[in-house]
């Protein structure tokens, strides 16, 4: 009985660790959430540039944005939550 309990405990710990890891293309060293800018501010900044925001979520310590850009192209982009700067990825390299 102890073996089954320990196996279940180990499996749940492994699952929790996998869920805590980033699933996207970028990670940000963003510090405590109290120092982050609001997602609303990022959304307003991007809509001001002509983007149509579909969803904003946290991933890997970054803001992950699903949107259509000013050209109408589908976008999955990452932004640093403190600076709201675009985080370079393979899809959006640093210019």
C-alpha positions, 0 to 999 in steps of 0.5 A, spaced: 500 500 500 505 504 501 508 503 494 502 505 491 501 512 495 508 514 494 508 512 486 501 517 486 505 522 490 511 522 485 506 522 479 502 528 482 509 532 483 511 531 476 505 533 473 505 539 477 512 541 475 511 540 468 505 545 468 509 550 472 514 550 466 513 555 460 510 552 454 511 557 449 517 560 445 520 565 450 521 566 457 522 573 461 526 574 468 520 578 470 521 578 478 515 579 482 508 581 479 507 587 483 513 590 479 509 588 472 505 593 468 498 591 467 495 587 461 490 592 459 496 597 458 499 592 453 493 591 450 492 599 449 499 600 446 498 594 441 491 596 439 493 603 438 498 600 433 492 597 429 493 590 432 486 586 434 487 582 440 484 575 441 487 573 447 493 575 452 496 570 458 502 569 462 507 564 459 514 563 462 514 570 466 512 574 459 505 576 456 503 572 451 499 575 446 495 572 440 492 577 435 492 580 428 497 585 427 496 592 423 497 587 416 491 583 418 496 577 419 496 572 425 501 574 431 503 570 437 508 574 440 511 575 447 512 582 451 516 583 457 511 585 463 515 590 466 517 594 460 512 591 455 518 590 450 517 585 444 521 579 447 525 576 441 523 569 438 524 565 432 518 568 429 520 575 431 527 576 432 531 582 434 531 588 429 
